[in-house]
Amino acid sequence: MRPLRFLVPGTGPRFRCGGLQVELQSARLCGGLAPTVELVSYRQRELDHPFLSDLLRAEPAPGQALWIVSWGFDVPKLLRRLRGRPLAYHAHSSGYGFDLPPGVPVLAVSRNTLGYWGDRAPRSPLQLVPNALDPAFTAGSDQRRPIDVLVQARKSSPYVLQQLVPALRARGLRVEVQSGWVEDLAVLFRSATVYLYDSADYWRSVGVSEGFGLPPLEALASGCVVFSSFNHALADSLDPGVIAWQLGCGSLELDLERITAAVARPELYLPEPARLATLLVGHSETAVRQRWRSALQAVNQHWDQLQAGASPLVSPAPWRLRWGRRLSRLRQRF
């Protein structure tokens, strides 16, 4: 097993987001699965972590480490800088538009992302490594829930913020719209009865996908009733009317009726406990750590083969496939 290096732009407040939290958590879960596991920054120099440029100057390719690249918009540039070195793409979202060089493995965080790269890079080694739920979200539920409806402003649609929230408040419900960074999100979720998550408009506006959709799972684990959109990777785990409820379901009036009813009688809208437990156990840190173990074994074996002289498989470009079909039809006709 090669030493592991997780590439992040930095770890300070400037880079705080779900993607950074996932990489920090992944590096922690991989502790003990490789000889060493370290974070490497590449935009901002940090006292506690090595800097990419320094390592590349000091270690000629291919080097000993396996590099994990994840920051979507930076991936093409990072792949060029790491050419000739063992690496894998930890794919959170999809839709960035770039292609991977032949032989680059993909560690997809969702089936939605796995399917995207299974189509775009069908000859690359593919692994499914879901994100893990922090144990804090499954540590039990407080009895008192002073917030009727919780909304996180980031990624919420104009419909939720401008129409639904005012209408819910007009009905007398206690609605909290959270913005900014929250140090203890688990406490906030356990204070709410209903959680709203509507990210479809946000992701359409930026042109990429909801790569995993961790907040609805965190809310479910915390005992919330979840009303959500079902775009991209949200459809991996949120079964409409079974695990969660559709938000923006045809009309404002229907949303108001169902959310009000869920606040009054949450037990009628919560998922069946055994079904929810089955969903959550697959995202436990124990289960995800085992996924990482299997994925890293496969990726290391792949790079062993390439460094021993094997050639990576290459999928034909789409235009070649289309012309091949046309030529085949012409041959059959004549």
Secondary structure, 3 states (H helix, E strand, C coil): CCCEEEEECCCCHHHCCHHHHHHHHHHHHCCCCCCCEEEEECCCCECCECEHHHHHHHCCCCCCCEEEECCHHHHHHHHHHCCCCCEEEEECCCCCCCCCCCCCCEEECCHHHHHHHHHHCCCCCEEECCCCCCHHHHCCCCCCCCEEEEEECCCCCHHHHHHHHHHHHHCCCCEEEECCCCCCHHHHHCCEEEEEECCHHHHHHHCCCCCCCHHHHHHHHCCCEEEECCCCCHHHHCCECCCEEECCCCCHHHHHHHHHHHHHCHHHCCCCHHHHHHHHHCCCHHHHHHHHHHHHHHHHHHHHHHHCCCCCCCCCCHHHHHHHHHHHHHHHHC
